[in-house]
Amino acid sequence: MKKVYPNAAEALDGLLSDDMFIAAGGFGLCGIPELLLDAIKDSGVKNLTFASNNAGVDDFGIGILLQTKQVRKMISSYVGENAEFMRQYLSGELELEFNPQGTLAERMRAGGAGIPGFFTKTGVGTVIADGKLEKQFPTGADGAMEDYIMEEGIFADLAIVKAWKADETGNLVFRKTARNFNAPAATCGKICIAEVEEIVPTGSLDPDSIHLPGIYVNRIVQGTHEKRIEQRTVRQKEV
Amino acid sequence: MAWDRNQMAARAAQELQDGWYVNLGIGIPTLVSNFIPEGVEVTLQSENGMLGMGPFPYEGEEDPDLINAGKQTITELPQTAYFDSAQSFAMIRGGKIAMAILGAMEVAENGDLANWMIPGKLVKGMGGAMDLVAGVGRVVVVMDHANKHGVSKVLKDCTLPLTGKGVVDRIITNLGVLDVVEGGLKIVELADGVSDEEFRAATEATLVD
C-alpha cells in the first residue's frame, strides 16, 4: 500500500467534507501541520470543528481558516494570540470549548486507544466540571476519597500532524518540542495524514527510535515548512 | 518597603529542593530559575513536552522546534528529554512533578486559586494551569499582594472563576510569605521593611497563628 503523496492537496483528496471534526497537532506555532492547513483552506471546506491546543495567529496556522470563516468550533486550551479568533468568538460566529491542556491531550490519547471516557482531578471544583459525571476514588493520603470528573475521549474524522521524518511506511520521528500534540492527535483520527520535512527510505530509521509507529499514519506528504517563531527570545554572549 | 519582582523570585527559589522536578509558570515564576541556590539541582519541566529546560539561545541559534510553554525560544541541556503532550501531562497529573510555581489573580484562605479568566474580558484560556494545580506535589503562588487598584488579592473567597479548589500550599507576595493552614492563612515571613501591622492591613483573608 502506497502512503506517500506528492503534495498536501492530493494527500487530502477524498477525505474532506463540510461539518467534519479534525484533530490537529502543534503547540502555538511549533510543530503545526502548516501545509495541510493551507490545503484545507484552498479546498473551501467549511463548518469545521478543530481539536487543537491553540488556534494559530491571524495569518498562520489555524488562523488562516478563521480568516476564511471555515471553522465553526474550536476545542482548545489557549487561544490568546489571535485577534480574529476573539472577534468571531465575541460576535457569536465561532463556538469555543475550553479544555485544560492535559485533559485535551489525554482526550486525544484516550480516543486513539479506544477509551471513550476517563476520570481526572483536573478541573474539579471549576467551571470545567459543570455538567460532567463526578465520582470519588480512594487516592488520597491513607485511602481518603478524592473527587474526580469524567472526560470523554476524542474520536475525530481526520487527524493532521507534522513530524520531522517519516519512512515510506509512515513510521514517524519528531524533533524536540515540535512533538507536542502531534503524537496523541495522530492516534485519534479515523484517518491520519502526516506532513514531514523529509521522507527517508524504509529501513533507514532505527526501529528503536521511532516515536509513532506507521500503523497510525495513513498518508504522508513531504514539503518545505516555514516554521515560524512566535516569541524570539535570546541571551547575549558573555565577552 | 517590600520585595521587588527579583526579590520575590529569589524568595521563591528558596522553596526548591535538590533533585526536584519543577514547573515554573509565566512571569515572575520564570525569573525563579535565575536564583536557584548553590548546590541545589532542579530539573525544569516545560509542559509542551520537555524536561531539562535550558536558558534562552544565543542570537542566531534560535530553533523553531525548541520552545517553552510561553512559546519562547529556549535551549536544551545534557539531561534533556522530549516527549509528547499526553506524556507531559501524565507526569504532571501523576504527581511526578514536585512543585509548580505559578502566578495568580486571586488566592483564597482555603487554597482556592484563580488565575485564568476575568468574565466579560477577553478570555485566553487556562492552558496547562488547571492540570498543574490538580497534579503536582506542591503549589506555590508568586504574585503581588494587591492589584493595581490597591485591593488585596489574598482573599476570604475568590471572586473570579477558579483554576483549582483548595490547591495552593504557599503564597509569596511582595509583602511576605503565607501558608494555607487549617482555618486560614499563617504568616511565615515578612518582606524586608514590612511590619506585621502593614501586612495584616493589606490582607483580606483570615490570618491565624
Interface residues (C-beta under 8 A of the other chain):
Chain A: F27 G28 L29 C30 G31 N53 S76 S77 Y78 V79 G80 E81 M86 F98 P100 Q101 G102 T103 L104 A105 E106 M108 R109 T120 K121 T122 G123 V124 G125 T126 V127 I128 W164 F174 R175 K176 T177 A178 R179 N180 F181 N182 A183 P184 H211 K227 R228 I229 E230 Q231 R232 T233 V234 R235 Q236 K237
Chain B: S46 E47 N48 G49 M50 P55 F56 P57 Y58 E59 E61 E62 D63 P64 D65 L66 I67 N68 G70 K71 Q72 T73 I74 E76 Y82 F83 D84 S85 A86 S88 F89 A90 I92 R93 D112 L122 V123 K124 G125 M126 G127 G128 A129 M130 D131 A134 G135 P161 L162 T163 G164 K165 G166
